[in-house]
């Protein structure tokens, strides 16, 4: 059974301070920040989010986040969920991935110990996969670890440690060439699209892509058996004639029809495609 497409006007959403975001977190995340509640709330006062997608059943979430200068996590930790991130602005240092700046991306399998710090602040699309057996991902949690565990795998070894996409530690998309977009999986439609593959599931074909749409691009994407998310990271996106400025989100369940899409000025789209259903 298919659901219906959801369109989220991210720019119209208010920024919610981290102290309020705290209350929407999974208890297994919220209760393990790594310090007292008071210290956690003080840290989170430097963190802001717009919730573009939140699925209580799986705990999956997609947030547009920004952190003020001086943001520093209170501890090293790992998640039982896959975590994925595309940096929009600024610079953030991750103890597992290194320094990330605009256009950088990572896909981190469960179990890898990390923390984040940003001297000048940053903004990003931050995604927690939640429960998805095809991605070897479980519900969103946060498990505190000693500082000396930074960059280590706390849950698994061998192939399980990297999951079906591998550990994509840091992809610097500015150094990747644009290639003609293979629309076999994403099924966006139209002509003239270019793409950069950010991560890909070797078993299911699920993937995350950066898709470049030329000015004037329009398409009526096909119905498929895969769930799709589209976030415009650069440039406005037309959805059935409604203009979404950065950063809007379109969620298309497997089997659902897709509204007509367009990029009147050209756009870069962060596209997440799930496994077949």
N, C-alpha and C positions, 0 to 999 in steps of 0.2 A: 504494500500500500504506500502510495506516495503522499507526501505532505505538500504544502504550498511554499512558494518562494517568499523569503523575507528580505526586505530592504531596510537597512539601518542608515540613517543620516547622521554619521558620526560627528560632524561638525556642529550639529544642532544639540548634541548631548552636552550637559554640563560637565565640567571637570569635577571629579569627586576626589577629595583629599584622602590620602592613604588611611587615615584614622577611620574614615567611613568605609573604605574598601575592606578594611580589616574584618568588619562584621559580615561581609559576603564571602569570605574565604572559607574553604573546607576546614572543619575543625582540626583535621590531621595536618593542615598547613598552619592555620592561625595559632594553634596552641604550641607551636614549635619554632617560633621566630628566633629563639636563642638567647632570650633575656626576659626580664620582668615585663609585665604588660605596660608599665609606664615607659620603660626604655623603648619598647616596640612602638608605642604610639608616638614617641618623640621622633624616632627614625622615620616612621610612616608619614609624619607631617611634611617631609621633604619629597613625598611620592604622591603622584596624582594619576588618575586613570579615567578613561571613558570606556565603559564596558560595551564592546561591539557585539559580543556573543557570550552567553552563559547557559550551559546545559546542565541542569541539576542532576539529571539521570546519570550522565557519564562523568560529570565534573569538568568537562571540557570548557575552556574559556579563551576568548580572543579579546585582548585589551589594547587600546591605544594608551600608552603610558608615557609619562615624562617624570624625570627626577631632577630636583634642584641641585645646584652646585654643592658639593660636600656630602652627597649621599654615599653611605658606606653600610653594607650589610653587617648585622651584628654577629654573624658566625658563618663558618663554612657549613654546607648542608648538601643533601641530595634529595631528589624526588623519586617517587615510584612511577611518576608519569613522564612521558616524553615532554621536553620543553623545546620550543622553537621560537626564534626571534629574528626580526628584520629591523635594523637600525635606521631611523629616519633622519636623525640629527644629533649633533654633539658627539660625545666620546664616552665609552664605558669600558672599564677594565674588569675582565672576568678571570678569576684565578685559574680556571680550567682552559679558557679559550684565548686569553690574551686581550689586547686592545682592539675594540671594535668601534668603527665610525660609520658615517652615513653610507648606506648601501651594503654594509656587512651583514652576514647571516650565519646562524648556526642551527643545527638540529642535534639535540643532546639526548641520547637514550637514557632510560632510568638508571639510577645508581651512581652517576658521576658527580663527585663532590666539587662544589664551586661556591664562590661568593662574588658579589658585584660591588664596584666602587666607581664613583665618577667625580672628578675634581671640578669639572665645569658644567655638569649636567648633561642629560641626553634625553632623546625621545625615541620610541620604538613601537612596533607592533609585536606584542608579546603573547605567545600562544602556549597553553598547556593542553596536551592532547586528551588527557583523561583516559577512561577505560576504552581500549581499542585492541582486541587480541591480535588483529592483523599488523599492528605496529609494536606489539609486545609492550604495550603501555597499560598501566593500571591507574586507579584513581589518584587525584592530585594530593600529594602529601609533602611534608618537609621534615627531614630527619637531620638533626644537628650532628655534626662531626667535629673532631678536633682539628685545629688549624693545620697540623702536619699532614692531614689526609687530603688536602687540596689537590685536585687533579687526579685523584685515584678513583677506582671503581669499587664501590662498597657492596654491590649486590651479586655480581656475576663474573664469569670469566669466559674466554673463548668467544664464539659467535654471539652468545647471549649478551655479552658485554657491549656489543656495538649495535645489536638489533638489526632488523631487515633493511634499514637505510644506511647502515654504517654510522659512525660518529663524525658528523660534519662539524668540525671544531670551529672553523671560521672560513667562510667563503667571501672573498673580497670582490663583489660583483663588478666594481669599476675596472677590474683587470680581466673580466670575462668578455669575450666577443659576443655580440648579438648574432643569433643564428635564425634561419627561417623557422617559424613555429610549426612543430608537428602537432596537429590538432586532433590526433587520434584519440587521446585520452581526455583532454580538457574540453574538447568540443565547443569552443567558443564561437566559431564560425567567422564569416567575413574574410577579407583578404588583406595582405600586407602586414600581418602580425610577425613580430620577432620575439625570441624568447631566450632566457637563460635558465637552465635547469638547476635548481638550488639543492634539491634532494629527491631521491626516488627509491621507492620500496621495490627491492629486487624480486619479491614474491608476488605482490598484488598489483604492481604498476601504479599504486598511489604515488603522488608526487606533489612537490611545491615548486612553483615556477615564478619567475619574474617575466611578465609579458609586456612588450612594448607595442602600443597601438598607435598607428599614424594619425595625424589630424584628419578628421572626416570619417574615420572608421565607424561603420555600423554593422551590426550583426543580429541575427535571430538565432541564438545558440540552440543546438539540438537537445532533445530529451535523451538522457543516458541513464545507465544503471549505477552511476557513481554520484556521491554527494560532492558538491562544489562550493567553495567560498571564493569570492572575488573582493579584494580591497584595493581601492585606488590610492596608491602611495604618492603619485605625482600626477597632477592634471585632473580636471573634472571628468566625471563619468555620467553619461546620460543613461537613465534606466526608465524605459517607457516614457521618455520625454521629460522626466524629472531630473534636475541637475544635482548631482552629489559632488560637492567639493571634497578635497582631501580631508579626512579619510573616511569614506563611506564603505559599507559592507553589503554585499549581496550573498545570501545563502540559498542554495538550490538543493533540496533533498533529492536523493536518487528517485528517478521516475517523474520528477516534477517538470512542468513547462517553465521556460525561462523568458523573462521579459526582454524586449528588444534593448540592446546595449549600444552605446555610441561613445566616441571620444572626439568631441568637436575641435579640441585644441591639441589632441594627442595626449596620451596618458601612459603611465607605467602601472601595471596591475600586479599585485601579489595574488597568485591563484593557488589555492589548495584543492587537490582532487583526491577523494578517498578511494578505497578499494571497491571492487564490484559488489553489488548487493543482489 
